Amino acid sequence: MDKFIINGGKRISGSVEVSGAKNASLALMPATLLAPGKSSLINTPRLNDVYTMIKLLTHLGAEIEFNDHTLKIDTSNITDLTAPYEHVKKMRASVYVLGPLLARYGRAKVSLPGGCAWGPRPINLHLEALEKMGAEINLIDGYIEAKAEKLKGAEIYFDVSSVGATGNILMASVLAEGTTIINNASIEPEITNLAEFLINMGAKIEGIRTKTLVIEGVDALSPSDTGTIPDRIEAGTLLIAAAVTKGNIVLENIDSGLLRAVVLKLESAGCKVNVLGNQIMLDASDMNLTPTDVSTSIFPGFPTDMQAQWTALMTLANGTSSIKDTIYYDRFKHVPELVRLGADINVVENTAVVKGVKCLKGAKVMSTDLRASASLVLAGLAAEGTTEVLRVYHLDRGYQRIEEKLQLLGAEIKRVSGKEY
Ligand code: EPU
């Protein structure tokens, strides 16, 4: 297990390219199961969750080449319809293979994902919708066993707008018999990326970017190619790296529409932000960091995946801010670690109340999950002295070598490999 050693206090400065979106890739990759043949996914980020999905698809029989950032997946010879526990326990998004396997092969066996570092993350909406489409679902020995000779179109309503359930049911419905309507669908950009890829494959989908998707099932799809959208969470994390160190940054290859809420909040906090084509420029060099409340919500709201990073930024604001997570009520594992760096944060129910302090002081801190780790790195960049962030394997799940990007931007951060971290 690796750790990061950060010598804080260096201003982030320079320009950097944003990688492809992890959460788009994790939906696009299983979608290739829907059509026999070779599909290409361009701009795929090289990060550990993508490698986990590669292992899972390879286990199912897919043949995969990953050159630079182009992933070629050949699904001509799928020989196994089981997603085993060893893969699913590493990454909950493995459950994305359920919809496409069931749609194309009439059966699938997928390990139940279980809990997650910050509390329960159910998949009831995925399963209830598949049942409504005629699937027979049994939970046996920790596995979801699903079968349906032919899925049937149905009208679905999600009580909660769920990214994963929308993606799974979208993939199931494109090969179902008849029309499926998904009400209260997710409109996150990663779902739009998926829907557009499915259309490239021959699917009939209307209502993209709206909360009602109408899918007319087709008999077969063909393999296709698509680009992966830029990672709005990596982009937001890098913008905060500049903000928290009073630096300046130019993000390349990013559509600002993907993270409008984050950009507007950064402006409220005192940063100067300019957007020019596919670039976002942020200047925080003479900023007075203003406490700025956020409340997470579904797209286009402030993303829950940026909540921990925002908390890190607000630890140094000139006053008190409140950060509420309405998507995941318990997603505050980063807080006790930020407190070890000198932050003053009190969590009440699903809100972190952050009293800004004059400075953070380097210490050893422990990563507990992906975005929590990102917040610790950000705090470490701003802290006086040395911060060691242990267990950065959490970070490696979702960021493509973030320390290399930060080094290019002037940060003093290095990766140290060792067993005990
Ligand atoms: N929910 C249910 N039942 C379900 C599914 C979801 O009650 O069957 C609830 C969840 O408990 C949560 C809300 O619905 O309160 C939204 O969850 P969602 O299903 O949208 O989350 P997800 O699909 O499991 C994706 C991202 C997460 C991100 C969330 C929210 C992927 C692979 N993961 O998860 O990303 O936090 O959407 O935007 O796309 C991350 O990248 O760090 C990450 C955790």
Boltz pocket constraint, residues with backbone or C-beta under 6 A from the ligand:
constraints:
  - pocket:
      binder: B
      contacts: [[A, 22], [A, 23], [A, 24], [A, 26], [A, 93], [A, 120], [A, 121], [A, 122], [A, 123], [A, 124], [A, 125], [A, 126], [A, 160], [A, 161], [A, 162], [A, 163], [A, 164], [A, 165], [A, 190], [A, 304], [A, 305], [A, 326], [A, 327], [A, 328], [A, 370], [A, 371], [A, 398]]
      max_distance: 6.0
